[in-house]
Amino acid sequence: MKANAVVIESPKTDSRIFAHTRWDVLPLMAAIFHCVYFFGMFYLFSRVPLWIMLILGFIYSLSISWNINGISHNFIHNPYFRSPLLNRLFSILESTTIGFGQVFYECIHMQHHKGNADRPGENGETVDWISIYKHGHDGDAEHPLKYTFLSFFREDPKTVYRELKRKNPRDAFWGVTELTLFVSTFIALGVLNWRYICFLVPFWYFGHCLSYLNGYYRHYGGNPDEPLAWGVSSYDKLYNWIWFFNGYHAEHHFRPKVHWTRMQALHDQIVEQQSTAGVRVIKPPHALGFFDPDLPTFKQKSHNRWNLKSVRLQRGAN
């Protein structure tokens, strides 16, 4: 089967609310729960012992990465609702809960799909603003610790804003609006209890770092020159159920518009092609990619430069 012959039927529904499938009620409810959890931490801060708040703060950090890479990410490619108003409100909800701008994130993420974790070109730049090779050396990926903890500070809102404004000034307006709302929320929480915001910010930062860590291992060991192998996949079942099939990342980069409920079907169609293309599969979830027993050593190279053990793709993703 040729790659361009792969066709996955999009889910259809007669729902007046959901655009693709009623299964999208799951990420919707998860996002609402995440928002309640976020504001619930503020309520509990002065009412429970510090050790409990530290646990809740760490869970919030984990949930930021979970939301960005599962709920928020799927929403970019397949907005959940028929109504533009509901999609806008959901975008604002996500921005406030996670502490970022959903519209800005969409712009960055679509640029990521343009470059697909590419290496720097002749001009020394990557198309993908968040490529793991952008700040590496000699064609190598950047060290995972540097990528994880420094990427947050490398974000360039001005560049994102200019790109949004060039494409659609309305999106630029909403992007700035979301950032303003999220910053205003944090300021309001700080005014109400300055100790709480001092407590929250480190966990918020760490959560975004965990998101970058997740992103790193979704491409570390992939092949930037082979479309089928742009991403690295993990087929751990529990991980994919909880993270809304975020693990099928090689499949996602090959066909970004495929709905999260169709990722297994896509995998089943292209599994033999993936094996031929040398798609890398890791056993643990991406966020724990450093535990993979077949992890290439850092100084090994990608594609012809990586010395990877052959990984057999399993049709059933057992």
C-alpha positions as CSV (number, residue, x, y, z in Angstrom):
1,M,0.0,0.0,0.0
2,K,1.4,3.4,-0.9
3,A,1.5,6.0,1.8
4,N,-0.7,8.4,-0.1
5,A,-3.3,5.7,-0.5
6,V,-3.9,5.5,3.3
7,V,-7.4,6.7,4.1
8,I,-9.0,6.7,7.6
9,E,-12.7,7.6,7.7
10,S,-13.3,10.5,10.1
11,P,-15.8,9.8,12.8
12,K,-19.3,11.2,12.2
13,T,-22.1,12.1,14.6
14,D,-25.6,13.5,14.5
15,S,-24.9,15.4,17.8
16,R,-25.8,19.0,17.8
17,I,-23.0,19.8,20.2
18,F,-20.0,17.7,19.1
19,A,-18.4,18.2,15.7
20,H,-16.9,14.7,15.3
21,T,-18.0,12.2,17.9
22,R,-19.7,12.0,21.2
23,W,-16.6,10.4,22.5
24,D,-15.2,13.9,22.7
25,V,-17.2,14.3,25.9
26,L,-14.3,12.5,27.6
27,P,-11.7,15.2,26.9
28,L,-14.3,17.8,27.6
29,M,-15.1,16.4,31.1
30,A,-11.4,15.9,31.8
31,A,-10.7,19.6,30.9
32,I,-13.6,20.8,33.2
33,F,-12.2,18.6,36.0
34,H,-8.8,20.0,35.5
35,C,-10.1,23.5,35.8
36,V,-12.0,22.7,39.0
37,Y,-8.8,21.1,40.3
38,F,-6.8,24.2,39.5
39,F,-9.1,26.6,41.4
40,G,-9.7,23.9,44.1
41,M,-6.0,24.1,45.0
42,F,-6.4,27.8,45.8
43,Y,-9.4,27.0,48.1
44,L,-7.5,24.3,49.9
45,F,-4.2,26.2,50.3
46,S,-5.1,27.8,53.6
47,R,-7.1,24.8,54.8
48,V,-4.8,21.8,54.6
49,P,-1.3,21.0,55.7
50,L,1.6,22.0,53.5
51,W,2.6,18.4,52.7
52,I,-0.8,17.8,51.1
53,M,-0.5,21.0,49.1
54,L,3.0,19.8,47.9
55,I,1.4,16.6,46.6
56,L,-1.5,18.5,45.0
57,G,1.0,20.9,43.4
58,F,3.0,18.0,41.9
59,I,-0.2,16.5,40.5
60,Y,-1.0,19.8,39.0
61,S,2.4,19.8,37.3
62,L,1.7,16.4,35.8
63,S,-1.7,17.4,34.8
64,I,-0.4,20.4,32.8
65,S,1.6,18.0,30.5
66,W,-1.3,15.6,30.4
67,N,-3.7,18.4,29.3
68,I,-1.4,20.0,26.8
69,N,-0.4,16.8,25.1
70,G,-3.8,15.1,25.2
71,I,-6.8,17.4,25.6
72,S,-5.4,20.6,24.2
73,H,-3.4,18.9,21.4
74,N,-6.4,16.9,20.1
75,F,-8.5,20.1,20.2
76,I,-6.1,21.8,17.9
77,H,-6.4,19.2,15.1
78,N,-10.1,18.4,15.6
79,P,-12.0,21.1,17.5
80,Y,-14.6,19.4,19.7
81,F,-17.7,21.5,19.0
82,R,-19.8,22.5,16.1
83,S,-20.3,25.9,17.6
84,P,-17.5,28.4,17.1
85,L,-18.6,30.0,20.3
86,L,-18.2,26.8,22.3
87,N,-14.8,26.2,20.7
88,R,-13.8,29.7,21.7
89,L,-15.0,29.2,25.3
90,F,-13.2,25.9,25.5
91,S,-10.0,27.6,24.3
92,I,-10.3,30.2,27.0
93,L,-11.0,27.5,29.6
94,E,-7.8,25.6,28.6
95,S,-5.7,28.8,28.6
96,T,-6.8,29.7,32.1
97,T,-6.4,26.2,33.6
98,I,-3.0,25.4,32.0
99,G,-1.6,28.9,32.3
100,F,-0.8,29.6,28.6
101,G,-2.5,30.8,25.4
102,Q,-4.3,28.0,23.5
103,V,-4.3,30.1,20.3
104,F,-0.6,30.8,20.7
105,Y,0.0,27.1,21.4
106,E,-1.9,26.2,18.2
107,C,0.3,28.5,16.1
108,I,3.5,27.0,17.7
109,H,2.2,23.5,17.2
110,M,1.3,24.0,13.5
111,Q,4.8,25.3,12.9
112,H,6.0,22.1,14.6
113,H,4.1,20.1,12.0
114,K,5.6,22.2,9.2
115,G,9.1,21.3,10.3
116,N,8.5,17.9,12.0
117,A,11.4,18.2,14.4
118,D,13.8,19.1,11.5
119,R,17.5,19.7,11.8
120,P,18.9,23.2,11.2
121,G,19.2,24.2,7.5
122,E,21.9,26.0,5.7
123,N,20.9,29.2,7.5
124,G,21.3,27.5,10.9
125,E,17.6,27.7,11.6
126,T,14.9,25.0,11.9
127,V,11.4,25.4,10.5
128,D,10.0,23.8,13.6
129,W,10.4,26.4,16.4
130,I,10.5,23.7,19.1
131,S,12.6,21.1,17.3
132,I,14.8,19.0,19.6
133,Y,17.7,19.8,17.1
134,K,17.3,23.6,17.1
135,H,19.8,24.1,19.9
136,G,21.8,20.9,19.4
137,H,25.3,20.7,17.8
138,D,26.6,18.9,14.7
139,G,23.1,17.6,13.8
140,D,22.6,16.1,17.2
141,A,19.5,16.5,19.4
142,E,19.9,18.8,22.3
143,H,20.5,17.2,25.7
144,P,17.1,16.3,27.2
145,L,17.7,18.2,30.4
146,K,18.5,21.4,28.6
147,Y,15.6,21.0,26.3
148,T,13.2,20.2,29.2
149,F,14.1,23.1,31.5
150,L,15.2,25.8,29.0
151,S,12.6,25.6,26.3
152,F,10.1,27.4,28.5
153,F,12.3,30.5,28.5
154,R,13.0,30.3,24.8
155,E,9.4,30.8,23.8
156,D,9.0,34.0,21.8
157,P,5.5,35.4,22.1
158,K,6.4,38.3,19.7
159,T,7.2,35.9,16.9
160,V,4.1,33.9,17.5
161,Y,2.0,37.1,17.5
162,R,3.4,38.3,14.3
163,E,2.7,34.9,12.6
164,L,-0.9,34.9,13.9
165,K,-1.4,38.5,12.8
166,R,0.0,37.7,9.3
167,K,-2.4,34.8,8.9
168,N,-5.5,36.1,10.7
169,P,-5.6,39.3,12.8
170,R,-8.7,37.9,14.6
171,D,-6.6,35.0,15.9
172,A,-3.9,37.4,17.0
173,F,-6.5,39.3,19.0
174,W,-7.9,36.2,20.7
175,G,-4.3,34.9,21.3
176,V,-3.5,38.1,23.2
177,T,-6.9,38.0,25.0
178,E,-6.2,34.5,26.3
179,L,-2.8,35.4,27.5
180,T,-4.3,38.5,29.2
181,L,-6.9,36.4,30.9
182,F,-4.5,33.8,32.2
183,V,-2.1,36.4,33.5
184,S,-5.0,38.3,35.1
185,T,-6.1,35.1,36.8
186,F,-2.7,34.5,38.3
187,I,-2.5,38.2,39.4
188,A,-5.9,37.9,41.0
189,L,-4.9,34.8,42.9
190,G,-1.7,36.5,44.0
191,V,-3.6,39.6,45.2
192,L,-6.0,37.3,47.2
193,N,-3.1,35.3,48.7
194,W,0.5,36.2,47.7
195,R,1.8,33.1,49.5
196,Y,-0.3,30.9,47.2
197,I,1.0,32.4,44.0
198,C,4.6,31.9,45.3
199,F,3.6,28.3,45.9
200,L,1.9,27.8,42.5
201,V,4.4,29.3,40.1
202,P,7.2,26.7,40.5
203,F,4.7,23.9,40.0
204,W,3.3,25.7,36.9
205,Y,6.7,26.1,35.5
206,F,7.6,22.5,36.2
207,G,4.4,21.3,34.5
208,H,5.4,23.1,31.3
209,C,8.9,21.5,31.6
210,L,7.2,18.1,31.8
211,S,5.3,18.9,28.6
212,Y,8.6,19.6,26.9
213,L,10.1,16.4,28.3
214,N,7.1,14.5,26.8
215,G,7.7,16.3,23.5
216,Y,11.4,15.4,23.5
217,Y,10.9,11.7,23.6
218,R,8.1,11.9,21.0
219,H,10.9,12.7,18.6
220,Y,14.2,11.5,20.1
221,G,15.4,8.7,17.9
222,G,13.0,9.5,15.1
223,N,14.1,10.3,11.5
224,P,13.5,13.9,10.5
225,D,14.0,12.9,6.9
226,E,11.4,10.1,6.7
227,P,7.7,11.2,6.9
228,L,6.6,7.8,8.3
229,A,9.3,8.0,11.0
230,W,9.1,11.7,12.0
231,G,7.6,10.8,15.4
232,V,8.3,8.1,18.0
233,S,5.4,6.0,19.2
234,S,4.5,4.3,22.5
235,Y,1.7,1.8,22.6
236,D,1.3,1.4,26.3
237,K,-2.5,0.9,26.7
238,L,-3.0,2.6,30.0
239,Y,-1.0,5.6,28.8
240,N,-3.0,5.9,25.6
241,W,-6.3,5.6,27.4
242,I,-5.5,8.3,29.9
243,W,-3.7,10.6,27.5
244,F,-6.2,10.2,24.6
245,F,-4.0,8.2,22.3
246,N,-1.1,10.7,22.6
247,G,1.2,7.7,22.3
248,Y,0.6,7.2,18.6
249,H,2.9,10.0,17.6
250,A,4.6,8.6,14.5
251,E,1.1,7.9,13.2
252,H,0.0,11.4,14.2
253,H,2.8,13.2,12.3
254,F,2.1,11.1,9.3
255,R,-1.6,12.0,9.3
256,P,-2.2,14.9,11.7
257,K,-5.9,15.3,11.1
258,V,-6.8,11.7,12.1
259,H,-9.1,11.9,15.1
260,W,-7.8,10.5,18.4
261,T,-10.4,7.7,18.3
262,R,-9.0,6.5,15.0
263,M,-5.3,6.2,15.8
264,Q,-5.4,2.5,16.3
265,A,-7.1,2.0,12.9
266,L,-4.4,4.2,11.3
267,H,-1.7,2.2,12.9
268,D,-3.2,-1.1,11.7
269,Q,-3.2,0.2,8.1
270,I,0.4,1.4,8.0
271,V,2.2,-1.0,10.4
272,E,4.1,-2.8,7.7
273,Q,5.2,0.5,6.1
274,Q,6.3,1.8,9.4
275,S,8.4,-1.3,10.0
276,T,10.1,-0.8,6.6
277,A,10.7,2.9,7.4
278,G,12.3,2.1,10.7
279,V,9.7,3.8,12.9
280,R,11.0,3.9,16.5
281,V,8.8,2.5,19.2
282,I,9.5,2.9,22.9
283,K,7.9,0.8,25.7
284,P,7.2,3.4,28.4
285,P,5.1,6.5,28.0
286,H,6.9,9.3,26.3
287,A,7.2,11.2,29.6
288,L,9.3,8.3,30.9
289,G,11.1,7.8,27.6
290,F,14.5,7.9,29.4
291,F,13.6,4.5,30.9
292,D,13.3,2.8,27.5
293,P,15.6,-0.2,27.4
294,D,16.6,0.4,23.8
295,L,17.2,4.2,24.2
296,P,20.1,5.3,22.0
297,T,23.0,6.9,23.8
298,F,23.0,10.6,23.5
299,K,26.0,10.9,21.2
300,Q,24.5,8.6,18.6
301,K,23.0,10.2,15.6
302,S,19.6,10.3,13.9
303,H,18.7,8.3,10.7
304,N,22.0,7.1,9.2
305,R,23.6,8.7,12.3
306,W,21.6,6.8,14.9
307,N,22.7,3.3,15.8
308,L,19.3,2.0,16.8
309,K,18.4,-1.6,17.6
310,S,15.7,-2.8,15.3
311,V,12.3,-2.4,16.9
312,R,9.5,-4.6,15.7
313,L,6.1,-2.9,15.3
314,Q,3.3,-4.9,16.7
315,R,0.0,-4.8,14.8
316,G,-2.1,-5.1,17.9
317,A,0.0,-2.6,19.9
318,N,0.0,-5.0,22.8
